[in-house]
Amino acid sequence: MPYTPAADRYSKMIYRPCGKSGLKLPAISLGLWHNFGHDTPHDTKRAICQAAFDLGITHFDLANNYGPPPGSAEEAFGEILKNDFAGYRDELIISSKAGYLMWDGPYGEWGSRKYVIASCDQSLKRMGLDYVDIFYSHRFDPDTPLEETMLALDHIVRSGRALYVGISSYNSQRTREAHAILTELKTPFIIHQPSYNILNRWVETDGLKDTLADLGLGSIAFTPLAQGILTKKYLNGIPQGSRAAQGKSLDPAIITDRALASVRALDAMAQKRGQTLAQMAIAWVLRNGGITSALIGASKPEQVVDCAGAIHNLDFTPEELAEIDRISEEKDVNLWARSSSD
Ligand SMILES: NC(=O)c1ccc[n+]([C@@H]2O[C@H](COP(=O)([O-])OP(=O)(O)OC[C@H]3O[C@@H](n4cnc5c(N)ncnc54)[C@H](OP(=O)(O)O)[C@@H]3O)[C@@H](O)[C@H]2O)c1
């Protein structure tokens, strides 16, 4: 069936300036980390992307290694771009990244100029694109001079492969150093992509959130639902097919009874606010405009619809915020701590 996007899609989303740049991002963006590899039927991937675009979600986030196998999410998205979103390229913000292991040998990961530029070329080819809107350094590389990685990003923009650049999971100090280099080069560095959710607050304790505000950078928070923990999904055990059941990035061992007690209490709060728990978790990330966009993942189109409903109530009373802090106090699930602290 040919796809025609919903005519009213832009009335269903809010768009926020990405830091001090002229680029606006949807408050909710869709990431293709999981559920876009060979283990998911193509029709499901299409339905998820179409549901997102129909809701005014204009931003789709990828990386070289998303799959499985690595690269297959970009290939699948390339198909969707060609067959479903043809004619809408200028309405989309497409991002990709390089940093994690992509191919064998010493040039297949981290932050060398050799790897970052070759990886960007491979990503463009897989997606069938001339350029991406945002290209990221996916993680800080302790063994490559930061200037080399930043110059590679600068080259990617100057050679027309990307419009803007970003960094992901860099800590506050590294972010300031990257910003200083890219400012000197006049590279359009506009965004940071950290993990952030009610159960994982490293961006606050590290000072990164304040740093981003100080530097006028935008931010897009990945795993706002803690990979699904901040939904009702796991309250009665681990459902078949769920991420925790797949033995990939979400270790079921972290879904303890204590964690679930917190999730139950948060769910009761969400109900009082007239939201689903997923919606409240996303609204919390977006509260006070401190984060530009919440970067969700989804295994079904219905999840995208539910998550997008978060924008209808982004405000919290001080009492609600204090209660969320109290409930979540003892949990801190940051699987990306290493890439941010090196
Ligand atoms: N820069 C980085 O290093 C980095 C790292 C990780 C992720 N990311 C980016 O962030 C994106 C999002 O990450 P994520 O997928 O972990 O985010 P997430 O939104 O925290 O988790 C998504 C998962 O939550 C469940 N879910 C979503 N909406 C739901 C709903 N309304 N009700 C019930 N369950 C729901 C689904 O789990 P089931 O699959 O179990 O149904 C879904 O796969 C990635 O795709 C990627 O673009 C970046």
The ligand as a Gaussian input file, in Angstrom:
#p B3LYP/6-31G(d) Opt

LIG

0 1
 N       23.917000       7.432000      21.742000
 C       23.878000       6.239000      22.303000
 O       24.908000       5.708000      22.776000
 C       22.574000       5.536000      22.388000
 C       22.412000       4.394000      23.189000
 C       21.151000       3.809000      23.261000
 C       20.087000       4.338000      22.537000
 N       20.282000       5.438000      21.734000
 C       19.190000       5.999000      20.921000
 O       18.027000       6.138000      21.718000
 C       16.941000       5.465000      21.075000
 C       15.974000       4.998000      22.098000
 O       16.578000       4.036000      22.974000
 P       15.650000       2.939000      23.636000
 O       14.951000       2.186000      22.563000
 O       16.443000       2.203000      24.635000
 O       14.592000       3.906000      24.368000
 P       13.418000       3.733000      25.376000
 O       12.338000       4.601000      24.819000
 O       13.900000       3.966000      26.755000
 O       12.964000       2.196000      25.280000
 C       12.248000       1.734000      24.168000
 C       11.531000       0.430000      24.525000
 O       10.547000       0.678000      25.523000
 C        9.370000      -0.038000      25.222000
 N        8.299000       0.937000      24.978000
 C        8.355000       2.085000      24.250000
 N        7.200000       2.743000      24.305000
 C        6.382000       2.003000      25.075000
 C        5.043000       2.169000      25.498000
 N        4.364000       3.257000      25.151000
 N        4.510000       1.227000      26.295000
 C        5.215000       0.128000      26.664000
 N        6.486000      -0.094000      26.279000
 C        7.060000       0.850000      25.499000
 C        9.668000      -0.906000      24.025000
 O       10.178000      -2.126000      24.533000
 P        9.894000      -3.537000      23.851000
 O       10.837000      -3.583000      22.686000
 O       10.225000      -4.498000      24.937000
 O        8.458000      -3.549000      23.409000
 C       10.768000      -0.140000      23.341000
 O       11.566000      -0.944000      22.521000
 C       17.646000       4.366000      20.277000
 O       16.836000       3.836000      19.246000
 C       18.826000       5.112000      19.740000
 O       18.431000       5.918000      18.642000
 C       21.493000       6.039000      21.669000

